[in-house]
């Protein structure tokens, strides 16, 4: 897999913003078949940073309801990437 096939999008929320500021960690939605080594190499190639660790988790889609109709959001995989001290990824800085 190529880097852009593995990394789908950054996850931006209050929790991920705090992780970015306090622990130098960035969260991405990734391909469900990708492993930690592939994710590490993809982030290093795309953003030109040094990665010290990768944690992954499968996120189950929530069951949502609209009136009597039940639906379900899709399942996805997220990766929490820990960067080396002094490294940064500015995804939405200055927007």
C-alpha positions as CSV (number, residue, x, y, z in Angstrom):
1,X,0.0,0.0,0.0
2,X,1.1,3.6,-0.6
3,X,1.0,6.2,2.1
4,X,-2.1,8.0,0.9
5,X,-4.0,4.6,0.6
6,X,-3.3,4.0,4.3
7,X,-4.0,7.4,5.8
8,X,-7.6,8.4,5.1
9,X,-8.1,11.6,7.1
10,X,-7.1,13.3,10.4
11,X,-9.6,13.0,13.2
12,X,-10.2,16.5,14.7
13,X,-12.1,16.7,18.0
14,X,-11.6,18.2,21.5
15,X,-9.8,15.1,22.7
16,X,-7.4,14.8,19.8
17,X,-6.6,18.5,20.1
18,X,-5.6,18.0,23.7
19,X,-3.6,14.9,22.8
20,X,-1.8,17.0,20.2
21,X,-0.9,19.7,22.7
22,X,0.0,17.6,25.8
23,X,1.4,14.3,24.5
24,X,2.5,15.2,20.9
25,X,0.1,12.7,19.5
26,X,-1.9,12.9,16.2
27,X,-5.0,10.8,15.4
28,X,-5.9,9.6,11.9
29,X,-8.5,7.4,10.3
30,X,-6.7,4.6,8.6
31,X,-7.3,1.7,6.3
32,X,-8.8,-1.2,8.3
33,X,-6.3,-3.7,6.8
34,X,-3.2,-1.6,7.6
35,X,-0.9,-2.6,10.5
36,X,1.2,-0.5,12.8
37,X,4.4,-0.7,10.8
38,X,2.6,0.4,7.6
39,X,0.9,3.3,9.4
40,X,4.2,4.4,10.9
41,X,6.0,4.4,7.5
42,X,3.1,6.1,5.8
43,X,3.1,9.0,8.3
44,X,6.8,9.4,8.1
45,X,6.8,9.5,4.3
46,X,3.8,11.9,4.0
47,X,4.6,14.4,6.7
48,X,8.5,13.9,6.9
49,X,8.5,13.4,10.7
50,X,9.9,10.8,13.1
51,X,7.3,8.5,14.7
52,X,8.0,6.9,18.1
53,X,4.8,4.8,18.5
54,X,1.5,3.8,17.0
55,X,-1.6,2.6,18.8
56,X,-4.6,1.4,16.8
57,X,-8.3,0.8,17.6
58,X,-11.3,-0.4,15.8
59,X,-14.3,2.0,16.3
60,X,-17.7,0.5,15.9
61,X,-20.3,2.6,14.1
62,X,-23.2,3.9,16.2
63,X,-26.8,2.8,15.6
64,X,-28.8,5.9,14.7
65,X,-32.5,6.4,14.4
66,X,-34.5,8.7,12.3
67,X,-38.2,8.2,13.2
68,X,-39.0,4.5,12.8
69,X,-36.1,3.9,10.5
70,X,-32.9,2.4,12.1
71,X,-29.6,2.9,10.5
72,X,-25.9,2.3,11.4
73,X,-22.8,4.4,10.8
74,X,-19.9,2.6,9.3
75,X,-17.1,0.9,11.3
76,X,-13.6,2.4,11.0
77,X,-10.1,2.1,12.3
78,X,-8.2,4.9,14.0
79,X,-4.5,5.2,14.7
80,X,-3.0,7.4,17.4
81,X,0.5,8.3,16.3
82,X,3.1,9.5,18.9
83,X,5.7,11.8,17.4
84,X,9.3,12.3,18.5
85,X,10.0,15.3,20.7
86,X,10.4,18.4,18.7
87,X,8.4,17.0,15.7
88,X,5.0,18.6,14.6
89,X,2.3,18.0,12.1
90,X,0.4,21.2,11.4
91,X,-2.8,20.0,9.8
92,X,-5.2,22.8,10.6
93,X,-2.9,25.5,11.9
94,X,-3.6,29.0,10.8
95,X,-7.0,28.2,9.3
